Amino acid sequence: MAERQSLGSGFRWLWASYAASTLGTWLAFDAFPLIAILLLHAEPAEVSVLAAAGLAVGAVVAVPLAPWVEFRRKRPVMIAMDLVRFTALMTVPIAFMFDLLSYVQLMVVSVVVAAANITFRAASGACLKALVPRESLLIANGRFESTTWTATVLGPPLGGAAIGLLGPVVTVMANAVSFLLSAVGIRAIGGTEQRPESAGTPGLRAIELFEGWRYILTHPALRPLLFNTILVNGLIMATSPLLAVLMLGPLGFAPWQYGLAFGLPCIGGIIGSRVARPLVRSFGEHQVMLTAGVLRACWLLGLVFIQPGVAGIVVVVAVEFGMITCMGVFNPVFATYRLEQTATDRVARVLSAWTVTSNATVAMLTVLWGVLASLIGPRTAIGIAGVLMLTTPLLLLRSRHTTQHERVPAMISV
């Protein structure tokens, strides 16, 4: 109880806002690919391009916003991004009602939402660091992680059922409303937020566009972690559209079965996020990150063995449960460590650079795996991603070696 009270009412409103938008996002799990497949009859390569284009172009659009966010109050930026996402997403059901929905519109909305997502995350990381005491950051990130996986457990099955009954567009509308609720929650945080002091003159802002990358790439511990996380996320996300095509196409799964197969394993994420802090207290931060990071890389290859029927669902659930449990442990420890290692006046730019790099990598790998799947089939392409995933822990080993030998300061207090 004391831990909950120590985080304050401001964090509780931020947490509630995060819960609302996260649940909405997972209700609309893979809504755009499903719309493209079920309503617009898109081919596998088109589905992959749709998933990639929003991330890639959105990342480019978001680059100049990073220094802009750094020198502005974070909560108004977050509210503005929530309203942008609400407006963009609501155009989809409106166009559908008038039989005007198109593949191009889905791509444009994906770009707008992706750029707003990056900007929101950059501002929210700085907002969290300002609201929560340093010693409570791991608790806060653990709660966010637990909320993410709870929403992931509930969202896809409910969204899949809604899609089966009402079509995929209804979940896009639910996601839009969730961003409106998030804006209301952030507005309710209250209090006075001090405007950050602008460093330098307007003429230096072009240099500031790349400050986040410079900071990460010259930081001996953050650099290998960046490469590890973007590769892991990229390989997982690149296979997601292919798995959707495989399950909803040749294997004949219904949308609700597809949602259920990805919702149930997320219980592992809740478990992982709950045990992350006790594990850090017992074994140390880097040992936990290394062990969980290595284990999360071992599961993706198992999706090659998916078959039709109940056996196929069991395989997906088992593989995803193992991978997500490891991610549930790794993510809050990593997110806390990243905030601790980043100077306060660099948080927005570092988080923006990190997300832009991650999104660009996901986009590139998604397109590449879409082409690969067209040439050799979705199952074989997923298998190649699984083999490559097994190499990613090498970067975590490098991160551990660097931190231990170069004595990077600001370790997590728990």
SVG drawing of the C-alpha trace seen along z (x, -y; Angstrom):
<svg xmlns="http://www.w3.org/2000/svg" viewBox="-23 -32 59 63">
<polyline fill="none" stroke="black" stroke-width="0.4" points="0.0,0.0 2.8,-2.4 4.3,-1.9 1.0,-2.8 0.7,-6.0 4.2,-7.0 3.6,-7.3 1.0,-10.1 -2.3,-11.0 -0.5,-12.4 0.9,-9.0 -2.5,-7.4 -4.1,-9.6 -1.2,-8.9 -1.6,-5.2 -5.4,-5.4 -4.8,-7.2 -2.3,-4.6 -4.7,-1.8 -7.5,-3.3 -5.5,-3.9 -3.7,-0.5 -7.0,1.4 -8.3,-0.4 -5.2,0.4 -5.4,4.1 -9.1,4.2 -8.1,3.1 -5.3,5.7 -4.2,6.0 -7.4,4.2 -5.8,2.6 -4.3,5.8 -7.7,7.5 -9.6,4.8 -7.1,5.1 -7.5,8.9 -11.2,9.3 -12.7,6.1 -10.2,4.9 -8.9,8.4 -5.3,7.4 -2.4,9.8 0.3,10.8 2.8,8.3 0.2,5.5 -0.6,6.4 3.1,6.2 3.5,2.8 0.5,1.5 2.0,2.5 5.4,1.1 4.5,-2.2 2.8,-3.7 5.8,-3.0 8.4,-4.1 6.8,-7.4 5.5,-8.1 9.0,-7.8 10.3,-10.3 7.5,-12.7 8.3,-12.4 12.0,-13.1 11.8,-17.0 9.2,-16.8 11.7,-15.4 13.5,-18.6 10.2,-20.5 8.8,-18.2 11.9,-18.5 11.5,-22.2 7.7,-22.2 5.4,-21.2 4.9,-17.5 1.2,-17.1 -0.2,-19.5 1.8,-17.6 0.4,-14.3 -3.2,-15.6 -2.6,-17.0 -1.3,-13.7 -4.2,-11.8 -6.6,-14.1 -4.7,-13.7 -5.0,-9.9 -8.7,-10.1 -9.4,-12.3 -7.4,-10.2 -8.8,-6.9 -12.4,-8.1 -12.1,-8.8 -12.0,-5.0 -15.5,-4.1 -16.9,-7.3 -15.4,-6.4 -16.6,-2.8 -20.2,-4.1 -20.2,-5.9 -18.5,-3.0 -15.4,-5.2 -12.8,-3.2 -9.7,-2.5 -6.2,-0.9 -4.6,-4.4 -6.7,-5.9 -5.5,-3.1 -2.0,-3.9 -2.4,-7.6 -4.1,-7.0 -1.3,-4.6 1.3,-7.3 -0.5,-9.9 -1.1,-7.6 2.5,-6.3 3.9,-9.8 1.6,-10.7 2.5,-7.6 6.3,-8.4 5.7,-12.0 3.4,-10.9 5.9,-8.3 8.7,-10.8 6.6,-13.2 5.2,-10.5 8.7,-9.2 9.8,-12.7 6.4,-13.1 6.8,-9.9 10.4,-10.8 9.1,-14.1 6.1,-12.6 7.7,-9.6 10.7,-9.5 13.8,-7.8 13.6,-4.9 10.0,-4.2 10.6,-4.1 10.8,-0.3 7.5,0.0 5.9,-2.5 7.2,-0.7 6.2,2.6 2.6,1.3 2.7,0.1 4.0,3.4 1.3,5.3 -1.3,3.1 0.0,3.7 -0.3,7.4 -3.7,7.3 -5.0,5.3 -3.4,7.7 -5.1,10.6 -8.6,9.0 -8.3,7.0 -7.7,9.5 -10.4,12.0 -12.9,9.2 -11.8,7.5 -11.9,10.8 -15.5,11.4 -16.5,7.8 -14.9,8.3 -16.8,11.6 -20.1,9.9 -19.8,6.4 -16.7,6.3 -13.2,5.0 -14.1,1.3 -15.9,1.3 -12.6,2.0 -11.0,-1.0 -13.8,-3.2 -13.2,-1.8 -9.5,-2.5 -10.3,-6.1 -12.5,-6.6 -9.8,-5.2 -7.4,-8.1 -10.1,-10.6 -10.4,-9.1 -6.6,-9.1 -6.6,-12.9 -9.2,-13.4 -7.1,-11.5 -3.9,-13.4 -5.8,-16.7 -6.9,-15.5 -3.3,-15.2 -3.5,-18.8 -0.8,-20.8 1.7,-23.1 4.1,-21.8 7.2,-24.0 8.2,-24.8 11.7,-23.4 14.4,-25.9 15.4,-25.9 19.1,-25.2 20.8,-27.1 19.4,-29.3 16.8,-28.4 19.7,-28.1 21.0,-25.0 17.7,-23.1 18.9,-21.2 21.7,-19.7 19.3,-18.9 17.3,-16.7 20.1,-14.1 21.0,-14.6 19.0,-11.6 20.9,-9.3 24.3,-10.9 23.5,-10.4 22.5,-6.7 25.4,-5.8 28.0,-7.3 26.6,-5.7 28.4,-2.4 25.5,-0.6 22.5,-2.0 24.1,-1.4 24.0,2.4 20.6,2.4 19.3,0.3 20.5,2.8 19.2,5.7 15.7,4.3 15.1,3.0 16.2,6.4 14.0,8.4 11.0,6.1 11.6,6.0 11.7,9.8 8.6,10.3 6.6,7.6 7.8,8.6 6.3,12.1 3.0,10.8 1.3,10.0 2.6,13.3 1.1,15.2 -2.2,13.4 -2.2,14.4 -1.2,18.0 -3.8,18.4 -6.7,16.6 -5.9,18.0 -4.6,21.5 -5.0,22.8 -8.6,21.6 -8.8,20.0 -11.7,17.6 -10.9,14.1 -12.0,14.9 -9.7,17.9 -6.8,15.7 -7.5,13.2 -7.8,15.9 -4.5,17.5 -2.7,14.2 -4.8,13.0 -4.4,16.0 -0.6,16.1 -0.4,12.6 -1.2,13.8 2.5,14.6 3.3,10.9 1.3,10.1 3.2,12.8 6.5,11.6 5.9,7.9 4.9,8.9 8.0,10.9 10.5,8.5 11.2,6.3 11.6,9.2 14.0,10.8 16.0,7.7 16.2,7.4 17.4,11.0 19.7,11.4 20.6,7.9 19.5,5.8 21.8,7.0 21.5,10.6 17.7,10.4 17.9,8.4 20.5,10.9 18.6,14.0 15.1,12.8 16.6,11.3 18.3,14.6 15.1,16.6 12.8,14.4 14.9,15.1 14.3,18.8 10.6,19.0 9.8,17.4 11.1,20.4 8.3,22.6 5.7,20.8 7.0,22.8 5.2,25.8 1.6,24.4 -1.0,26.6 -4.8,26.4 -7.3,27.0 -6.9,27.2 -3.3,28.4 -2.3,25.2 -3.9,23.0 -2.1,24.9 1.3,24.3 0.7,20.6 -0.5,20.3 2.5,22.2 5.1,20.3 3.6,16.9 3.2,17.6 6.9,18.5 8.1,15.5 5.7,13.0 6.6,14.1 10.2,13.4 9.3,10.0 7.2,9.2 10.3,9.6 12.7,7.9 10.7,4.8 10.1,2.9 13.7,3.5 15.0,2.3 12.6,-0.7 13.7,-1.8 17.4,-1.3 17.0,-3.4 15.4,-6.3 18.0,-6.1 20.8,-6.2 19.4,-9.2 19.9,-12.8 16.6,-14.6 17.1,-17.2 17.7,-14.5 14.8,-12.1 12.3,-13.2 15.0,-13.2 16.4,-9.8 13.0,-8.1 12.0,-9.7 15.2,-8.5 14.8,-5.1 11.2,-4.8 11.9,-6.2 14.8,-3.7 12.6,-0.8 9.7,-1.8 12.0,-2.2 13.6,1.2 10.2,2.8 9.0,1.2 12.1,2.4 12.0,5.9 8.2,6.1 8.6,5.2 11.5,7.5 9.7,10.5 6.6,9.7 8.6,10.0 10.4,13.1 7.0,14.7 5.8,14.1 8.9,15.9 9.2,18.8 5.9,18.9 4.9,17.4 5.9,20.5 9.5,20.6 9.9,16.8 8.8,17.1 11.3,19.9 14.2,17.7 13.1,14.9 13.2,17.5 16.7,18.6 17.9,14.9 16.3,14.2 18.6,16.7 21.5,14.5 20.2,11.3 21.4,12.2 24.9,11.6 24.2,7.9 23.0,8.3 26.2,10.0 28.1,7.0 25.9,4.7 26.7,6.5 30.4,6.6 30.4,2.9 28.6,1.9 30.7,4.0 34.0,2.8 33.3,-0.8 31.4,-1.5 28.4,-3.3 26.8,-5.2 23.2,-5.6 22.2,-2.0 18.6,-1.3 17.8,-1.4 15.3,1.1"/>
</svg>
